[in-house]
């Protein structure tokens, strides 16, 4: 049986939200620099919309699934070692540095 994964449409919506937010921040930080740019600047890389193809979204979903499963597993092991039957935020906080290094 295949493990459940995240919905690619959800992940794409999250990515688009972040890309739009960063684009707006970049535009705001550049200020009037855009007025001084070349006439053909509409084709520059930073002015093109960011997108992800279906395969990249599928891989992103799988990476998130594995990352979260590993985080929960490590936090559960830590909680069990402490004699607690419930994972708390402190367990996740304690495993996070090594988990990020491993990924």
Biopython code that builds the backbone (N, CA, C, O; Angstrom):
import numpy as np
from Bio.PDB.StructureBuilder import StructureBuilder

atoms = [
    (1, "UNK", "N", (0.834, -1.180, 0.000)),
    (1, "UNK", "CA", (0.000, 0.000, 0.000)),
    (1, "UNK", "C", (0.882, 1.247, 0.000)),
    (1, "UNK", "O", (1.838, 1.331, 0.771)),
    (2, "UNK", "N", (0.573, 2.191, -0.837)),
    (2, "UNK", "CA", (1.356, 3.415, -0.961)),
    (2, "UNK", "C", (0.958, 4.405, 0.129)),
    (2, "UNK", "O", (-0.223, 4.577, 0.430)),
    (3, "UNK", "N", (1.959, 5.051, 0.711)),
    (3, "UNK", "CA", (1.700, 6.044, 1.748)),
    (3, "UNK", "C", (0.958, 7.239, 1.175)),
    (3, "UNK", "O", (1.147, 7.619, 0.020)),
    (4, "UNK", "N", (0.112, 7.817, 2.009)),
    (4, "UNK", "CA", (-0.580, 9.045, 1.618)),
    (4, "UNK", "C", (0.440, 10.166, 1.502)),
    (4, "UNK", "O", (1.423, 10.200, 2.242)),
    (5, "UNK", "N", (0.208, 11.065, 0.589)),
    (5, "UNK", "CA", (1.096, 12.208, 0.416)),
    (5, "UNK", "C", (0.253, 13.472, 0.345)),
    (5, "UNK", "O", (-0.975, 13.408, 0.399)),
    (6, "UNK", "N", (0.896, 14.595, 0.228)),
    (6, "UNK", "CA", (0.193, 15.867, 0.159)),
    (6, "UNK", "C", (-0.419, 16.057, -1.227)),
    (6, "UNK", "O", (0.073, 15.519, -2.219)),
    (7, "UNK", "N", (-1.481, 16.818, -1.272)),
    (7, "UNK", "CA", (-2.134, 17.140, -2.533)),
    (7, "UNK", "C", (-1.256, 18.108, -3.320)),
    (7, "UNK", "O", (-0.942, 19.188, -2.820)),
    (8, "UNK", "N", (-0.850, 17.750, -4.544)),
    (8, "UNK", "CA", (-0.004, 18.652, -5.339)),
    (8, "UNK", "C", (-0.624, 20.025, -5.565)),
    (8, "UNK", "O", (0.096, 21.020, -5.643)),
    (9, "UNK", "N", (-1.953, 20.093, -5.671)),
    (9, "UNK", "CA", (-2.608, 21.395, -5.846)),
    (9, "UNK", "C", (-2.415, 22.283, -4.617)),
    (9, "UNK", "O", (-2.228, 23.494, -4.742)),
    (10, "UNK", "N", (-2.462, 21.681, -3.443)),
    (10, "UNK", "CA", (-2.234, 22.424, -2.206)),
    (10, "UNK", "C", (-0.796, 22.946, -2.147)),
    (10, "UNK", "O", (-0.564, 24.111, -1.827)),
    (11, "UNK", "N", (0.152, 22.086, -2.455)),
    (11, "UNK", "CA", (1.557, 22.483, -2.434)),
    (11, "UNK", "C", (1.814, 23.569, -3.477)),
    (11, "UNK", "O", (2.555, 24.516, -3.214)),
    (12, "UNK", "N", (1.214, 23.439, -4.649)),
    (12, "UNK", "CA", (1.367, 24.457, -5.696)),
    (12, "UNK", "C", (0.788, 25.791, -5.223)),
    (12, "UNK", "O", (1.389, 26.841, -5.454)),
    (13, "UNK", "N", (-0.360, 25.761, -4.570)),
    (13, "UNK", "CA", (-0.971, 26.994, -4.054)),
    (13, "UNK", "C", (-0.064, 27.653, -3.005)),
    (13, "UNK", "O", (0.070, 28.877, -2.978)),
    (14, "UNK", "N", (0.552, 26.842, -2.150)),
    (14, "UNK", "CA", (1.472, 27.377, -1.150)),
    (14, "UNK", "C", (2.686, 27.995, -1.828)),
    (14, "UNK", "O", (3.106, 29.096, -1.473)),
    (15, "UNK", "N", (3.248, 27.290, -2.799)),
    (15, "UNK", "CA", (4.400, 27.818, -3.538)),
    (15, "UNK", "C", (4.047, 29.136, -4.219)),
    (15, "UNK", "O", (4.808, 30.101, -4.136)),
    (16, "UNK", "N", (2.900, 29.181, -4.889)),
    (16, "UNK", "CA", (2.497, 30.397, -5.592)),
    (16, "UNK", "C", (2.324, 31.560, -4.621)),
    (16, "UNK", "O", (2.688, 32.694, -4.934)),
    (17, "UNK", "N", (1.772, 31.282, -3.450)),
    (17, "UNK", "CA", (1.600, 32.321, -2.434)),
    (17, "UNK", "C", (2.957, 32.899, -2.024)),
    (17, "UNK", "O", (3.123, 34.116, -1.945)),
    (18, "UNK", "N", (3.923, 32.017, -1.764)),
    (18, "UNK", "CA", (5.258, 32.456, -1.359)),
    (18, "UNK", "C", (5.937, 33.208, -2.497)),
    (18, "UNK", "O", (6.555, 34.246, -2.264)),
    (19, "UNK", "N", (5.834, 32.700, -3.730)),
    (19, "UNK", "CA", (6.463, 33.369, -4.873)),
    (19, "UNK", "C", (5.876, 34.761, -5.083)),
    (19, "UNK", "O", (6.608, 35.710, -5.362)),
    (20, "UNK", "N", (4.567, 34.881, -4.950)),
    (20, "UNK", "CA", (3.915, 36.179, -5.122)),
    (20, "UNK", "C", (4.343, 37.145, -4.023)),
    (20, "UNK", "O", (4.632, 38.312, -4.287)),
    (21, "UNK", "N", (4.380, 36.654, -2.801)),
    (21, "UNK", "CA", (4.780, 37.483, -1.664)),
    (21, "UNK", "C", (6.214, 37.989, -1.833)),
    (21, "UNK", "O", (6.494, 39.163, -1.594)),
    (22, "UNK", "N", (7.115, 37.101, -2.245)),
    (22, "UNK", "CA", (8.511, 37.508, -2.448)),
    (22, "UNK", "C", (8.657, 38.465, -3.615)),
    (22, "UNK", "O", (9.480, 39.379, -3.568)),
    (23, "UNK", "N", (7.877, 38.269, -4.649)),
    (23, "UNK", "CA", (7.918, 39.165, -5.804)),
    (23, "UNK", "C", (7.473, 40.566, -5.404)),
    (23, "UNK", "O", (8.086, 41.555, -5.806)),
    (24, "UNK", "N", (6.408, 40.650, -4.613)),
    (24, "UNK", "CA", (5.933, 41.953, -4.146)),
    (24, "UNK", "C", (6.955, 42.622, -3.241)),
    (24, "UNK", "O", (7.164, 43.832, -3.330)),
    (25, "UNK", "N", (7.596, 41.848, -2.370)),
    (25, "UNK", "CA", (8.629, 42.404, -1.495)),
    (25, "UNK", "C", (9.820, 42.904, -2.310)),
    (25, "UNK", "O", (10.373, 43.966, -2.025)),
    (26, "UNK", "N", (10.212, 42.132, -3.325)),
    (26, "UNK", "CA", (11.325, 42.532, -4.176)),
    (26, "UNK", "C", (10.989, 43.817, -4.923)),
    (26, "UNK", "O", (11.826, 44.715, -5.022)),
    (27, "UNK", "N", (9.763, 43.909, -5.452)),
    (27, "UNK", "CA", (9.342, 45.119, -6.159)),
    (27, "UNK", "C", (9.340, 46.329, -5.231)),
    (27, "UNK", "O", (9.752, 47.422, -5.619)),
    (28, "UNK", "N", (8.874, 46.124, -4.006)),
    (28, "UNK", "CA", (8.827, 47.210, -3.038)),
    (28, "UNK", "C", (10.239, 47.651, -2.647)),
    (28, "UNK", "O", (10.489, 48.843, -2.475)),
    (29, "UNK", "N", (11.157, 46.698, -2.508)),
    (29, "UNK", "CA", (12.535, 47.017, -2.132)),
    (29, "UNK", "C", (13.300, 47.701, -3.255)),
    (29, "UNK", "O", (14.190, 48.512, -2.998)),
    (30, "UNK", "N", (12.963, 47.382, -4.489)),
    (30, "UNK", "CA", (13.654, 47.993, -5.622)),
    (30, "UNK", "C", (13.217, 49.428, -5.835)),
    (30, "UNK", "O", (13.981, 50.239, -6.358)),
    (31, "UNK", "N", (12.008, 49.748, -5.441)),
    (31, "UNK", "CA", (11.503, 51.112, -5.528)),
    (31, "UNK", "C", (11.499, 51.654, -6.933)),
    (31, "UNK", "O", (10.896, 51.066, -7.831)),
    (32, "UNK", "N", (12.161, 52.758, -7.126)),
    (32, "UNK", "CA", (12.174, 53.435, -8.415)),
    (32, "UNK", "C", (13.206, 52.876, -9.384)),
    (32, "UNK", "O", (13.329, 53.389, -10.496)),
    (33, "UNK", "N", (13.945, 51.853, -9.006)),
    (33, "UNK", "CA", (14.932, 51.268, -9.906)),
    (33, "UNK", "C", (14.271, 50.718, -11.169)),
    (33, "UNK", "O", (14.888, 50.696, -12.233)),
    (34, "UNK", "N", (13.031, 50.279, -11.055)),
    (34, "UNK", "CA", (12.330, 49.725, -12.209)),
    (34, "UNK", "C", (12.112, 50.784, -13.285)),
    (34, "UNK", "O", (12.057, 50.452, -14.469)),
    (35, "UNK", "N", (11.989, 52.034, -12.902)),
    (35, "UNK", "CA", (11.772, 53.105, -13.873)),
    (35, "UNK", "C", (13.018, 53.351, -14.721)),
    (35, "UNK", "O", (12.917, 53.809, -15.859)),
    (36, "UNK", "N", (14.174, 53.052, -14.176)),
    (36, "UNK", "CA", (15.427, 53.282, -14.879)),
    (36, "UNK", "C", (15.875, 52.074, -15.699)),
    (36, "UNK", "O", (16.929, 52.128, -16.334)),
    (37, "UNK", "N", (15.110, 50.997, -15.704)),
    (37, "UNK", "CA", (15.537, 49.781, -16.385)),
    (37, "UNK", "C", (15.396, 49.902, -17.895)),
    (37, "UNK", "O", (14.789, 50.842, -18.408)),
    (38, "UNK", "N", (15.970, 48.931, -18.594)),
    (38, "UNK", "CA", (15.941, 48.930, -20.055)),
    (38, "UNK", "C", (14.526, 48.703, -20.574)),
    (38, "UNK", "O", (13.643, 48.249, -19.845)),
    (39, "UNK", "N", (14.333, 49.028, -21.849)),
    (39, "UNK", "CA", (13.022, 48.851, -22.472)),
    (39, "UNK", "C", (12.674, 47.374, -22.567)),
    (39, "UNK", "O", (11.513, 47.008, -22.380)),
    (40, "UNK", "N", (13.645, 46.519, -22.851)),
    (40, "UNK", "CA", (13.400, 45.081, -23.003)),
    (40, "UNK", "C", (13.430, 44.324, -21.691)),
    (40, "UNK", "O", (13.597, 43.104, -21.697)),
    (41, "UNK", "N", (13.276, 44.991, -20.588)),
    (41, "UNK", "CA", (13.381, 44.338, -19.278)),
    (41, "UNK", "C", (12.229, 43.389, -19.002)),
    (41, "UNK", "O", (12.324, 42.591, -18.069)),
    (42, "UNK", "N", (11.159, 43.436, -19.756)),
    (42, "UNK", "CA", (10.024, 42.545, -19.527)),
    (42, "UNK", "C", (10.375, 41.089, -19.712)),
    (42, "UNK", "O", (9.652, 40.209, -19.244)),
    (43, "UNK", "N", (11.470, 40.825, -20.388)),
    (43, "UNK", "CA", (11.882, 39.448, -20.608)),
    (43, "UNK", "C", (12.956, 38.995, -19.631)),
    (43, "UNK", "O", (13.419, 37.857, -19.711)),
    (44, "UNK", "N", (13.360, 39.860, -18.715)),
    (44, "UNK", "CA", (14.389, 39.458, -17.762)),
    (44, "UNK", "C", (13.860, 38.370, -16.838)),
    (44, "UNK", "O", (12.652, 38.227, -16.651)),
    (45, "UNK", "N", (14.773, 37.614, -16.269)),
    (45, "UNK", "CA", (14.401, 36.477, -15.425)),
    (45, "UNK", "C", (13.560, 36.890, -14.225)),
    (45, "UNK", "O", (12.613, 36.193, -13.863)),
    (46, "UNK", "N", (13.899, 38.017, -13.607)),
    (46, "UNK", "CA", (13.166, 38.397, -12.398)),
    (46, "UNK", "C", (11.758, 38.902, -12.692)),
    (46, "UNK", "O", (10.943, 38.989, -11.774)),
    (47, "UNK", "N", (11.450, 39.236, -13.934)),
    (47, "UNK", "CA", (10.105, 39.698, -14.273)),
    (47, "UNK", "C", (9.197, 38.575, -14.788)),
    (47, "UNK", "O", (7.994, 38.777, -14.951)),
    (48, "UNK", "N", (9.768, 37.405, -15.041)),
    (48, "UNK", "CA", (8.960, 36.275, -15.498)),
    (48, "UNK", "C", (8.275, 35.607, -14.311)),
    (48, "UNK", "O", (8.852, 35.547, -13.225)),
    (49, "UNK", "N", (7.065, 35.107, -14.497)),
    (49, "UNK", "CA", (6.394, 34.428, -13.385)),
    (49, "UNK", "C", (7.085, 33.101, -13.071)),
    (49, "UNK", "O", (7.552, 32.403, -13.971)),
    (50, "UNK", "N", (7.142, 32.770, -11.797)),
    (50, "UNK", "CA", (7.736, 31.515, -11.370)),
    (50, "UNK", "C", (6.682, 30.428, -11.465)),
    (50, "UNK", "O", (5.517, 30.646, -11.131)),
    (51, "UNK", "N", (7.098, 29.258, -11.922)),
    (51, "UNK", "CA", (6.152, 28.149, -12.031)),
    (51, "UNK", "C", (6.872, 26.840, -11.721)),
    (51, "UNK", "O", (8.101, 26.794, -11.672)),
    (52, "UNK", "N", (6.112, 25.798, -11.517)),
    (52, "UNK", "CA", (6.659, 24.466, -11.261)),
    (52, "UNK", "C", (5.872, 23.464, -12.087)),
    (52, "UNK", "O", (4.646, 23.539, -12.164)),
    (53, "UNK", "N", (6.577, 22.529, -12.702)),
    (53, "UNK", "CA", (5.861, 21.528, -13.482)),
    (53, "UNK", "C", (5.317, 20.429, -12.569)),
    (53, "UNK", "O", (5.632, 20.388, -11.380)),
    (54, "UNK", "N", (4.515, 19.560, -13.121)),
    (54, "UNK", "CA", (3.826, 18.535, -12.331)),
    (54, "UNK", "C", (4.811, 17.597, -11.633)),
    (54, "UNK", "O", (4.587, 17.191, -10.492)),
    (55, "UNK", "N", (5.896, 17.256, -12.318)),
    (55, "UNK", "CA", (6.874, 16.345, -11.729)),
    (55, "UNK", "C", (7.553, 16.996, -10.515)),
    (55, "UNK", "O", (7.755, 16.338, -9.495)),
    (56, "UNK", "N", (7.901, 18.268, -10.621)),
    (56, "UNK", "CA", (8.521, 18.977, -9.498)),
    (56, "UNK", "C", (7.567, 19.057, -8.314)),
    (56, "UNK", "O", (7.993, 18.925, -7.167)),
    (57, "UNK", "N", (6.292, 19.270, -8.579)),
    (57, "UNK", "CA", (5.303, 19.317, -7.491)),
    (57, "UNK", "C", (5.164, 17.959, -6.817)),
    (57, "UNK", "O", (5.061, 17.875, -5.594)),
    (58, "UNK", "N", (5.162, 16.898, -7.620)),
    (58, "UNK", "CA", (5.043, 15.547, -7.068)),
    (58, "UNK", "C", (6.252, 15.235, -6.177)),
    (58, "UNK", "O", (6.099, 14.666, -5.096)),
    (59, "UNK", "N", (7.446, 15.609, -6.634)),
    (59, "UNK", "CA", (8.646, 15.383, -5.829)),
    (59, "UNK", "C", (8.639, 16.231, -4.564)),
    (59, "UNK", "O", (9.086, 15.773, -3.513)),
    (60, "UNK", "N", (8.141, 17.452, -4.650)),
    (60, "UNK", "CA", (8.048, 18.318, -3.470)),
    (60, "UNK", "C", (7.093, 17.715, -2.444)),
    (60, "UNK", "O", (7.364, 17.747, -1.244)),
    (61, "UNK", "N", (5.985, 17.169, -2.913)),
    (61, "UNK", "CA", (5.016, 16.519, -2.016)),
    (61, "UNK", "C", (5.653, 15.339, -1.306)),
    (61, "UNK", "O", (5.460, 15.154, -0.104)),
    (62, "UNK", "N", (6.415, 14.537, -2.050)),
    (62, "UNK", "CA", (7.061, 13.370, -1.454)),
    (62, "UNK", "C", (8.129, 13.795, -0.449)),
    (62, "UNK", "O", (8.250, 13.182, 0.611)),
    (63, "UNK", "N", (8.900, 14.824, -0.760)),
    (63, "UNK", "CA", (9.916, 15.317, 0.169)),
    (63, "UNK", "C", (9.276, 15.800, 1.468)),
    (63, "UNK", "O", (9.769, 15.494, 2.554)),
    (64, "UNK", "N", (8.190, 16.545, 1.364)),
    (64, "UNK", "CA", (7.486, 17.013, 2.567)),
    (64, "UNK", "C", (6.933, 15.850, 3.380)),
    (64, "UNK", "O", (6.980, 15.875, 4.610)),
    (65, "UNK", "N", (6.407, 14.828, 2.698)),
    (65, "UNK", "CA", (5.856, 13.659, 3.394)),
    (65, "UNK", "C", (6.956, 12.947, 4.184)),
    (65, "UNK", "O", (6.775, 12.609, 5.354)),
    (66, "UNK", "N", (8.090, 12.725, 3.532)),
    (66, "UNK", "CA", (9.193, 12.028, 4.190)),
    (66, "UNK", "C", (9.744, 12.865, 5.346)),
    (66, "UNK", "O", (10.034, 12.334, 6.417)),
    (67, "UNK", "N", (9.886, 14.168, 5.128)),
    (67, "UNK", "CA", (10.408, 15.064, 6.165)),
    (67, "UNK", "C", (9.514, 15.043, 7.400)),
    (67, "UNK", "O", (10.007, 14.933, 8.523)),
    (68, "UNK", "N", (8.217, 15.146, 7.202)),
    (68, "UNK", "CA", (7.282, 15.176, 8.331)),
    (68, "UNK", "C", (7.210, 13.821, 9.022)),
    (68, "UNK", "O", (7.147, 13.752, 10.250)),
    (69, "UNK", "N", (7.217, 12.740, 8.241)),
    (69, "UNK", "CA", (7.202, 11.405, 8.846)),
    (69, "UNK", "C", (8.451, 11.187, 9.703)),
    (69, "UNK", "O", (8.368, 10.617, 10.790)),
    (70, "UNK", "N", (9.592, 11.636, 9.218)),
    (70, "UNK", "CA", (10.839, 11.507, 9.981)),
    (70, "UNK", "C", (10.798, 12.365, 11.246)),
    (70, "UNK", "O", (11.245, 11.931, 12.308)),
    (71, "UNK", "N", (10.269, 13.565, 11.134)),
    (71, "UNK", "CA", (10.164, 14.444, 12.303)),
    (71, "UNK", "C", (9.268, 13.826, 13.372)),
    (71, "UNK", "O", (9.610, 13.832, 14.554)),
    (72, "UNK", "N", (8.147, 13.305, 12.963)),
    (72, "UNK", "CA", (7.222, 12.684, 13.920)),
    (72, "UNK", "C", (7.857, 11.442, 14.540)),
    (72, "UNK", "O", (7.727, 11.210, 15.742)),
    (73, "UNK", "N", (8.536, 10.651, 13.727)),
    (73, "UNK", "CA", (9.192, 9.447, 14.249)),
    (73, "UNK", "C", (10.255, 9.770, 15.282)),
    (73, "UNK", "O", (10.322, 9.140, 16.337)),
    (74, "UNK", "N", (11.086, 10.758, 14.972)),
    (74, "UNK", "CA", (12.141, 11.141, 15.917)),
    (74, "UNK", "C", (11.554, 11.749, 17.189)),
    (74, "UNK", "O", (12.027, 11.460, 18.288)),
    (75, "UNK", "N", (10.541, 12.578, 17.050)),
    (75, "UNK", "CA", (9.908, 13.180, 18.227)),
    (75, "UNK", "C", (9.225, 12.117, 19.078)),
    (75, "UNK", "O", (9.243, 12.195, 20.307)),
    (76, "UNK", "N", (8.622, 11.125, 18.428)),
    (76, "UNK", "CA", (7.966, 10.038, 19.165)),
    (76, "UNK", "C", (8.993, 9.218, 19.946)),
    (76, "UNK", "O", (8.741, 8.828, 21.086)),
    (77, "UNK", "N", (10.141, 8.959, 19.338)),
    (77, "UNK", "CA", (11.209, 8.225, 20.019)),
    (77, "UNK", "C", (11.685, 8.988, 21.249)),
    (77, "UNK", "O", (11.897, 8.401, 22.311)),
    (78, "UNK", "N", (11.849, 10.287, 21.100)),
    (78, "UNK", "CA", (12.276, 11.125, 22.215)),
    (78, "UNK", "C", (11.223, 11.148, 23.320)),
    (78, "UNK", "O", (11.555, 11.050, 24.501)),
    (79, "UNK", "N", (9.960, 11.278, 22.936)),
    (79, "UNK", "CA", (8.878, 11.295, 23.921)),
    (79, "UNK", "C", (8.804, 9.962, 24.661)),
    (79, "UNK", "O", (8.605, 9.923, 25.875)),
    (80, "UNK", "N", (8.966, 8.884, 23.919)),
    (80, "UNK", "CA", (8.928, 7.550, 24.531)),
    (80, "UNK", "C", (10.088, 7.371, 25.515)),
    (80, "UNK", "O", (9.919, 6.774, 26.579)),
    (81, "UNK", "N", (11.255, 7.885, 25.159)),
    (81, "UNK", "CA", (12.411, 7.787, 26.057)),
    (81, "UNK", "C", (12.188, 8.558, 27.352)),
    (81, "UNK", "O", (12.748, 8.214, 28.393)),
    (82, "UNK", "N", (11.373, 9.593, 27.282)),
    (82, "UNK", "CA", (11.057, 10.386, 28.469)),
    (82, "UNK", "C", (9.870, 9.803, 29.238)),
    (82, "UNK", "O", (9.517, 10.308, 30.304)),
    (83, "UNK", "N", (9.260, 8.756, 28.714)),
    (83, "UNK", "CA", (8.128, 8.127, 29.379)),
    (83, "UNK", "C", (6.811, 8.852, 29.164)),
    (83, "UNK", "O", (5.878, 8.705, 29.953)),
    (84, "UNK", "N", (6.737, 9.637, 28.095)),
    (84, "UNK", "CA", (5.531, 10.398, 27.780)),
    (84, "UNK", "C", (4.863, 9.741, 26.568)),
    (84, "UNK", "O", (5.543, 9.295, 25.644)),
    (85, "UNK", "N", (3.539, 9.686, 26.581)),
    (85, "UNK", "CA", (2.833, 9.038, 25.474)),
    (85, "UNK", "C", (2.338, 10.019, 24.419)),
    (85, "UNK", "O", (1.712, 9.621, 23.437)),
    (86, "UNK", "N", (2.619, 11.289, 24.625)),
    (86, "UNK", "CA", (2.149, 12.312, 23.694)),
    (86, "UNK", "C", (3.316, 13.188, 23.249)),
    (86, "UNK", "O", (4.111, 13.640, 24.073)),
    (87, "UNK", "N", (3.415, 13.427, 21.930)),
    (87, "UNK", "CA", (4.468, 14.295, 21.401)),
    (87, "UNK", "C", (4.074, 15.746, 21.679)),
    (87, "UNK", "O", (2.954, 16.170, 21.394)),
    (88, "UNK", "N", (5.015, 16.486, 22.236)),
    (88, "UNK", "CA", (4.785, 17.904, 22.526)),
    (88, "UNK", "C", (5.706, 18.756, 21.662)),
    (88, "UNK", "O", (6.639, 18.248, 21.039)),
    (89, "UNK", "N", (5.437, 20.034, 21.634)),
    (89, "UNK", "CA", (6.238, 20.953, 20.818)),
    (89, "UNK", "C", (7.705, 20.915, 21.217)),
    (89, "UNK", "O", (8.582, 21.064, 20.366)),
    (90, "UNK", "N", (7.982, 20.716, 22.499)),
    (90, "UNK", "CA", (9.383, 20.685, 22.946)),
    (90, "UNK", "C", (10.135, 19.501, 22.335)),
    (90, "UNK", "O", (11.334, 19.603, 22.075)),
    (91, "UNK", "N", (9.452, 18.391, 22.105)),
    (91, "UNK", "CA", (10.093, 17.240, 21.466)),
    (91, "UNK", "C", (10.496, 17.593, 20.026)),
    (91, "UNK", "O", (11.594, 17.260, 19.578)),
    (92, "UNK", "N", (9.610, 18.256, 19.329)),
    (92, "UNK", "CA", (9.915, 18.672, 17.961)),
    (92, "UNK", "C", (11.039, 19.703, 17.937)),
    (92, "UNK", "O", (11.904, 19.668, 17.062)),
    (93, "UNK", "N", (11.022, 20.609, 18.891)),
    (93, "UNK", "CA", (12.077, 21.617, 18.969)),
    (93, "UNK", "C", (13.441, 20.981, 19.207)),
    (93, "UNK", "O", (14.450, 21.460, 18.688)),
    (94, "UNK", "N", (13.477, 19.921, 19.976)),
    (94, "UNK", "CA", (14.746, 19.285, 20.307)),
    (94, "UNK", "C", (15.298, 18.438, 19.162)),
    (94, "UNK", "O", (16.516, 18.304, 19.039)),
    (95, "UNK", "N", (14.440, 17.868, 18.325)),
    (95, "UNK", "CA", (14.939, 17.047, 17.214)),
    (95, "UNK", "C", (15.174, 17.865, 15.949)),
    (95, "UNK", "O", (15.849, 17.397, 15.032)),
    (96, "UNK", "N", (14.632, 19.070, 15.885)),
    (96, "UNK", "CA", (14.682, 19.863, 14.664)),
    (96, "UNK", "C", (16.094, 20.209, 14.176)),
    (96, "UNK", "O", (16.347, 20.083, 12.978)),
    (97, "UNK", "N", (17.023, 20.636, 15.030)),
    (97, "UNK", "CA", (18.354, 20.980, 14.506)),
    (97, "UNK", "C", (19.024, 19.821, 13.755)),
    (97, "UNK", "O", (19.530, 20.015, 12.650)),
    (98, "UNK", "N", (19.032, 18.638, 14.338)),
    (98, "UNK", "CA", (19.666, 17.495, 13.674)),
    (98, "UNK", "C", (18.876, 17.072, 12.442)),
    (98, "UNK", "O", (19.465, 16.671, 11.438)),
    (99, "UNK", "N", (17.567, 17.158, 12.507)),
    (99, "UNK", "CA", (16.741, 16.790, 11.352)),
    (99, "UNK", "C", (17.051, 17.687, 10.166)),
    (99, "UNK", "O", (17.180, 17.206, 9.040)),
    (100, "UNK", "N", (17.170, 18.979, 10.407)),
    (100, "UNK", "CA", (17.491, 19.917, 9.322)),
    (100, "UNK", "C", (18.885, 19.643, 8.752)),
    (100, "UNK", "O", (19.097, 19.777, 7.547)),
    (101, "UNK", "N", (19.814, 19.270, 9.592)),
    (101, "UNK", "CA", (21.152, 18.920, 9.105)),
    (101, "UNK", "C", (21.116, 17.651, 8.266)),
    (101, "UNK", "O", (21.853, 17.533, 7.287)),
    (102, "UNK", "N", (20.266, 16.702, 8.640)),
    (102, "UNK", "CA", (20.171, 15.443, 7.912)),
    (102, "UNK", "C", (19.497, 15.622, 6.543)),
    (102, "UNK", "O", (19.774, 14.867, 5.612)),
    (103, "UNK", "N", (18.625, 16.606, 6.427)),
    (103, "UNK", "CA", (17.954, 16.837, 5.151)),
    (103, "UNK", "C", (18.734, 17.855, 4.386)),
    (103, "UNK", "O", (18.355, 18.212, 3.270)),
]
sb = StructureBuilder()
sb.init_structure("model")
sb.init_model(0)
sb.init_chain("A")
sb.init_seg("    ")
for serial, (resi, resn, name, xyz) in enumerate(atoms, 1):
    if name == "N":
        sb.init_residue(resn, " ", resi, " ")
    sb.init_atom(name, np.array(xyz, "f"), 0.0, 1.0, " ", f" {name:<3s}", serial, name[0])
structure = sb.get_structure()
